[in-house]
Amino acid sequence: MTRKILLLIFITFIIYSSKVIAGEDGYVIGVEDVLEVTMAWGNQTLSHTVTVPPDGEISLPMIADVQAKDLSLIQLKESITKRLNEFVYNPDVTIIVKEIKGKKVAQSMSPHEPAKEIKGKKVAPSMPPHKPAVITEEDIYLIGVEDVLEVTVWGNQDLSHTVTVRPDGKISLPLIDDIQAEELSPIQLRDSITKRVKEFVDDPDVTVIVIEINSFKIFINGEVARPGMYKLQSKTTILEAIPLAGGFTPWASPNRITVVRKGKEGEKRIRVKYNKIIKGKDIEGNILLKPGDTIIVPRSLF
């Protein structure tokens, strides 16, 4: 009997611990996490599976983009509920993390306990109060060629389509035909589609979701083990990019790296002194790469 009681207590402890780690109070959402968001009101129920993009915002029907990165599940639930309240009465929101690819996990413990690690994930002693994120230009994801978009016009399935951005930067949709998508944020494209759809539909509610990021490509050439094209799924710095190509060859000159960046104003060349960055002498030189960047690693002069 005593063994059975002890076994029951042990099992209860395991179950309780797992709930704390993966529960709404504990987990902090990160980029590339896969979330299942269910929104219910009256007789309506909508479920969407979304992946948190590099800018940290997820797109949902009716409420469009909402910040998810660095929020707990409860915080995201409250944020979605508040936005949904503008459209429906008494919504019930449920959020499930289907795939954990973020980096932060918070656990309800004594504030005096040190941080721990569970399966490579960080566990904090307590959940710090959430501070509104400061959104910079680099945080906003811009749609690119080959990205796959899900365009939904609420209540109109004929106008809702999954489309791939063509090489000319445009997508095609029923009624409105071609519309520019490249170098627009999902919100900007949503507004552009809404304006065009208004010619045919009264007060349309449009949502644009990036379901596949295929445009974030960089090129690494020169004295690296595996030169070529690399697809990125999240923000990547120059220090993080070089290992993707297998590192430098023995003949490389890391302090003479050039990043070639094409923009609206033409081509820009950025010199990178890799060794100084490694030593912490040029932290600002560890630049964030942008889609289309070409990293050139020259051969040493000696």
Residue pairs with C-beta under 8 A, 6 or more apart in sequence:
20 26
20 107
20 108
21 27
21 105
21 107
21 118
21 123
22 97
22 100
23 73
24 72
24 73
24 74
24 77
24 95
25 72
25 73
25 74
25 106
25 108
25 127
26 72
26 105
26 106
26 107
26 108
26 127
27 72
27 73
27 97
27 100
27 102
27 104
27 105
27 106
28 70
28 71
28 72
28 102
28 104
28 105
28 106
28 127
29 35
29 52
29 68
29 69
29 70
29 71
29 72
29 73
29 76
29 97
29 102
30 52
30 69
30 70
30 101
30 102
30 103
30 104
31 52
31 53
31 54
31 56
31 69
31 101
31 102
31 234
31 235
32 51
32 52
32 101
32 102
32 233
32 234
33 51
33 52
33 68
33 97
33 99
33 100
33 101
33 102
34 49
34 50
34 51
34 52
34 97
34 98
34 99
34 101
35 49
35 50
35 51
35 52
35 58
35 68
35 76
35 95
35 96
35 97
35 98
36 47
36 48
36 49
36 95
36 96
36 98
37 47
37 48
37 49
37 50
37 58
37 60
37 80
37 93
37 94
37 95
38 45
38 46
38 47
38 93
38 94
38 95
38 96
39 45
39 46
39 47
39 60
39 61
39 80
39 84
39 91
39 92
39 93
40 46
40 91
40 92
40 93
40 94
41 84
41 88
41 89
41 90
41 91
41 92
42 88
42 89
44 88
46 61
48 60
48 61
49 98
50 58
50 59
50 60
50 209
51 58
51 211
52 58
52 68
52 69
52 102
53 141
53 210
53 213
54 141
54 213
54 216
54 233
54 234
54 235
55 135
55 139
55 140
55 141
56 67
56 68
56 69
56 70
56 133
56 139
57 65
57 66
57 67
57 68
57 69
57 141
57 186
58 65
58 66
58 68
58 209
59 65
59 66
59 186
59 207
59 208
59 209
59 210
60 66
60 80
60 207
61 152
61 154
61 205
61 207
62 84
62 87
62 88
62 154
62 205
62 207
63 80
63 83
63 84
63 86
63 87
64 186
64 187
64 190
64 207
64 208
65 186
65 187
66 76
66 79
66 80
66 83
67 79
67 133
68 76
69 102
69 133
70 104
70 130
70 133
71 79
71 130
72 106
72 127
72 130
73 95
73 97
75 130
76 95
77 93
77 94
77 95
80 93
80 95
81 91
81 93
84 91
84 93
85 91
100 121
103 121
103 122
104 121
104 122
104 124
105 118
105 121
105 122
105 123
105 124
106 123
106 124
106 126
106 127
107 116
107 123
107 124
107 125
108 126
108 127
109 125
109 126
110 125
111 125
111 126
112 125
113 125
114 125
115 122
115 123
115 124
115 125
116 123
117 123
133 139
138 235
138 288
140 185
141 185
141 186
141 210
141 213
142 182
142 183
142 184
142 185
142 291
143 149
143 165
143 181
143 182
143 183
143 184
143 185
143 186
143 189
143 210
143 215
144 165
144 182
144 183
144 214
144 215
144 216
144 291
145 165
145 166
145 167
145 169
145 182
145 215
146 164
146 165
146 214
146 215
147 164
147 165
147 181
147 210
147 212
147 213
147 214
147 215
148 162
148 163
148 164
148 165
148 210
148 211
148 212
148 214
149 162
149 163
149 164
149 165
149 171
149 181
149 186
149 189
149 208
149 209
149 210
149 211
150 162
150 207
150 208
150 209
150 211
151 159
151 160
151 161
151 162
151 163
151 171
151 173
151 193
151 206
151 207
151 208
152 160
152 206
152 207
152 208
152 209
153 159
153 160
153 197
153 201
153 204
153 205
153 206
154 204
154 205
154 206
154 207
155 205
156 201
156 204
158 174
159 173
159 174
159 175
159 197
159 201
159 204
161 173
161 174
162 211
163 171
163 172
163 173
164 171
165 171
165 181
165 182
165 215
166 172
169 180
169 181
169 182
169 183
170 178
170 179
170 180
170 181
170 182
171 178
171 179
171 181
172 178
172 179
173 179
173 193
175 196
175 197
175 199
175 200
176 193
176 196
176 197
176 199
176 200
179 189
179 192
179 193
179 196
180 192
181 189
184 192
186 208
186 209
186 210
187 208
189 208
190 206
190 207
190 208
193 206
193 208
194 204
194 206
197 204
197 206
198 204
213 233
214 231
215 291
216 231
216 232
216 233
216 291
217 229
217 230
217 231
217 232
217 291
217 292
218 229
218 230
218 232
218 236
218 241
218 289
218 291
218 292
218 293
218 294
218 295
219 228
219 229
219 230
219 293
219 294
219 295
220 227
220 228
220 230
220 241
220 242
220 244
220 245
220 294
220 295
220 297
221 227
221 294
221 295
221 296
221 297
222 252
222 295
222 296
222 297
222 298
222 299
223 248
223 249
223 251
223 252
223 253
223 297
223 298
223 299
223 300
224 242
224 245
224 246
224 247
224 248
224 249
224 252
224 297
225 245
225 246
225 247
225 248
225 249
226 245
226 246
227 245
228 245
230 241
230 244
230 245
232 289
235 288
236 288
236 289
237 286
237 287
237 288
237 289
238 257
238 259
238 272
238 274
238 277
238 285
238 286
238 287
238 289
238 295
239 274
239 277
239 278
239 286
241 289
241 295
242 248
242 274
242 295
242 297
248 254
248 297
251 299
251 300
252 297
252 298
252 299
252 300
253 297
253 298
253 299
253 300
253 301
254 273
254 274
254 275
254 297
255 273
255 274
255 275
255 276
256 271
256 298
257 271
257 272
257 273
257 274
257 295
257 296
257 297
257 298
258 269
258 270
258 271
258 272
258 295
258 296
258 298
259 269
259 270
259 272
259 287
259 289
259 293
259 294
259 295
259 296
260 267
260 268
260 269
260 293
260 294
260 295
260 296
261 267
261 268
261 269
261 270
261 290
261 292
261 293
261 294
262 268
262 292
270 287
272 285
272 287
273 282
273 285
276 282
276 285
277 283
277 285
277 286
289 295
